Amino acid sequence: MGRVRVAAVLACAAVTIAACSGSVPQATAVQTPTAPSASGYRWPLNATVTLTSEGPHPASVIINVGGRVTFVNSDTRPHEIVSDPYLRHEDCPPINRVGFLSPGQDRASAVFEVVRDCGFHDHLDQAGVFGRIDVRIE
């Protein structure tokens, strides 16, 4: 009986050593905050996208569930910000609240309530103005 216990202990030790000796892969992310924000969320609750003659800046943002994205039209022409896909606009309904923006105007999306990756585009210039909103929860 003693040999069985010794063998079991040695087997457990060997498994533990083998499991701990390998390297742990490091995860990478597009945007990694160093500490939680004052709101207690890891990802920003809200973000701002500025529309310019060169396109949206930034073209991709990350927000936490429960947040909004504000679009600011700093261009000299109007934009109509809607959800992908083109013509259907159904992937992320909160984006559709932004709609038509005259030069100098800004408007926030509705609240993003679901974790997902959302595409947006300018319905007036779908080939030139497009971007992504990554909605996460932490």
N, C-alpha and C positions, 0 to 999 in steps of 0.2 A: 504494500500500500504506500510506503514511503517513497519508493521510486516513482510511482505514478504522480504523486504530489510534486516532487522535484521536477519531473518532466513537464508537468502542467505550468509550473511557475516559470521554468526556462522558456517554454513556448510563448507564454504571455509577454515575457521580457523581450524576446526576439521580435515579436510582432510590434510592440511599442517602439523599440529602437528603429525598426525599419520604417514605421510610419512617420517618425519624427525626423528622420535623416534626409528626406526628400525636400526639394525646394518648393516653396509655396508660390504659385503664379500670382503676379500682381495684376489687379484689374485696372483698366484705364478708362477714363471718362472724358467726354468733351469739355465739361466744365466741372471742376471739383473745388468747392469752397473749402477753406481751411478750418472753419468752425461754424457751428450753427449761428444763424442770424439772431438778432434781438427778438424776432418773432418766434423763435424756437424751431423753425424749419431749417432743414439742411439746404434746400434749394430756395431761391428767392420766391417770395409769394407773388410778386408782380414784376413785370418787365416793360420796357419801352422800346418800340421799334420806330425809327425815324425814316420817313420816306423822302429820298432825295432824287435828283436827276440821274444819279448813278445806281439807284436801286435802294432796297431796304438796308438799314444799318442798325443793329446787326441783322444778318439774314436768318440767323438761327438763335433762338433763346430757349432757356430751360426755366420752368417755373414749377412751383409746388401745386398739387391739387388744392383747389379753393382760391387760386389766384386769377389774375386778369393780365392781359397784355394791352397796353395803350399804344395806339398808332398815332404818330404826329406827322402831318403832311408839311414838310419843309421844302417841297418842290414848288415850281411855278405853275404846275398843271394839276388838275384833280386826279384822284385815285379812288378806286372802289375795291376795298379789301374784303375778300370772301374766302371761304374754305375751299379746299380741293374736294373733288376733282372739278375741272373746268366744266361749266354749264350745269352740273348737278349740285355742287356746293353743299354736300351732305356729310362729309367726313367729320367735321368738328363744328357743329352749329354755333358754339359761343363766338367763333370768329365772325360769323355773318352779322353780328350786331354792329360791327365797325362800319361796314357799308361805304357810302359815298363820303369822301373828304375833300372839301375845297382847299386850295392852298392856304396854309396857316391854321387849319382846323385840326383838332385831335379828338379821338374818341376811344374809349376802352371797350374791350370785348366783354362778353358776358363771363360769368365765373366758369372756369374749367373744373368740372366735377368728377372726371374720370381720368385715370392714368392712360396716356396714349401719346403717339407722335402725330402731330397735325401739320398738314401742309396748307399754305395760304398763297393766294395770288391776287394780282390786280385785275379785276374783270375787264377793265378798259385797256390793259396792256399785259395780257397773260404770258407773253413770251419774255417780257423784260423785267417784271416785278414779281418775285416769288420767294418764299422762305419756309421755315419750319418752326413749330412750337412744340417742344418736348415737355410734356406734363408728367411730373414724377411725384412720388410720395415717399417721405422718409419719416 
